[in-house]
Amino acid sequence: MTVCVIGAGLSGLAAAHALAARDVDFVCLERAPDVGGIWRQPQAGERGPGYLPLHLNTAKQLTGYTGFPMPDSFPLYPRHSDVAAYLRSYAEWADVLGRVELRTEVESVRPDPDGGWTVVSRDAQGVTTTRRFEHVVVASGHNTEPVLPNPLPAGAQSFAGTILHAIDYRDGSDFRGQRVVVVGLGASAVDIAADLSRHAARTVLSVRRGLHIVPKQLFGLSLDEIANAPWWTRMSLSEQRAFVERSLHVARGRLADYGLPEPDHRIFASAVTISDEILSRIRHGAVIPRPAIDSLERRRVLFTDESVEEADAIVYCTGYRMAFPFLPAGWPAGPDGAVELYKRVVSPDHPGLHFIGLVRPVGAITRLVEAQARWVARIVDGDAGLPSPEIMRKEIGGYLRGVVDRYGTGEGSSIQVDVVPYLQELRDDEENPYAA
């Protein structure tokens, strides 16, 4: 076959549709029992981040695929089960389900000496299959390996309650009547704390570092609509920051007034946390903010401000590590851990290896992965070419320098993109000067 697509979530399905539209021969390998990626509710025995209160943080009209909008019956921010059903409907509409091999895990992807790639996979019966492809498209996402603090707080070994990561959290009713500490201030932390506060006897939110908390809408517009508006894109970064910071001050005031640490960075210098609920739950006394955990003693949690809480469970919402265990160690990262891809898609040193969805925008990702997928399909089909590895590395270096200036260093920083400028970059490749 020409192409192996790894993953059948939002990005993998976009890749499958783009390849099918050009009659490219491909197969899509997905280790889960169905398509849908992180939006599919994990079944018994599966680990996955599809907790019950999970909803889109981006508006449905900008999160749906081109030509296949989300149904009118969906709310503006659909819940995970709606999104999972939509993704399966999209796969049926795009007529790609027959190309998806479910319950098939990719064990290794290795370049061949004479060009092309060897992919080894294993199905649900344990049968191993080895196949050769001209191209490999990795669309397995970047929320791969759950990360817990290393080391855990002093006394963790003796903690008498339950310690878990957000990946194993399902529903607040599982903790009914318990005292729970949630650690973190990212998207999953605020979702889970708000959910727990309706079931647990006491919900505490432990926050080490302040992040900007932004509501899903400002001035009656979803954040996606604002990010896509011409009046917004005409602003410089400093003007955008000033506008949002003033708007947030009017909408919610200072985070310190809620007992949360103020961010040590300006907005858009790090990921933001989107939530309509968490500040309200804090104001209503349903969620109690605390600083970082200092140590644990049996069922006692001691915080850095010397306050103490009794706890039956601790839920660490401390993120994920990017990992591609089927690729050679380190790919696609450079020596310093930053992802090194031309236009955030193409590996300059490994011809035929492409990544779709390995970006982190402030806003909906769907249009970006569709544009990435169309570009990759054109490359595969011979309708578009690529510059020399030297030119690609130069583009990567310029991009990463800009990222460091704005976001600092770190694994997640190297995949940050601004939606409209990046989308324009990809659209420019529709008339690629290196077209074949």
Secondary structure, 3 states (H helix, E strand, C coil): CCEEEECCCHHHHHHHHHHHHCCCCEEEECCCCCCCHHHCCCCCCCCCCCCCCCECCCCHHHHCECCECCCCCCCCCCEHHHHHHHHHHHHHHCCCHHHEECCCEEEEEEECCCCCEEEEEECCCCCEEEEEECEEEECCCCCCEECCCCCCCECHHHCCCEEEEHHHCCCHHHHCCCEEEEECCCHHHHHHHHHHCCCCCEEEEECCCECCEECCEECCEEHHHHHHCHHHHCCCHHHHHHHHHHHHHHHHCCHHHHCCCCECCCCCCCCCEECCCHHHHHHCCCCEEECCEEEEECCEEEECCCCEEECCEEEECCCEECCCCCCCCCCCECCCCCECCECCCECCCCCCEEECCCCEECCCCHHHHHHHHHHHHHHHHCCCCCCCHHHHHHHHHHHHHHHHHHHCCCCHHHHEECHHHHHHHHHHHHHCCCCC
